[in-house]
């Protein structure tokens, strides 16, 4: 099984948009989406999705260095 995307869950749409802009300025493709938990609830969460082949580890370092708290991380296929 190949894992294609890494999803970084963040606490707000502001952090998600800041993160997306930061990553794209550093040459990493990123997408913002609403986080939905296993029960189908939205909560207040948003996520930044980064395709695996575009530097997910580097993306995580950049987000953390910019003060964007990553609530959780998951991989999807």
QUIHUZI-V902667 format. One record per run of one state. SS is the DSSP state (a for helix, b for strand, c for the rest). FROM is the first residue (numbers start at 1). TO is the last residue. Records with the same first field share a line. If there is no record, write none. Layout:
BEGIN
SS: FROM-TO + FROM-TO
END
This chain:
BEGIN
c: 1-4 + 11-12 + 26-30 + 35-45 + 55-55 + 66-71 + 77-77
b: 5-10 + 31-34 + 46-51 + 72-76
a: 13-25 + 52-54 + 56-65
END
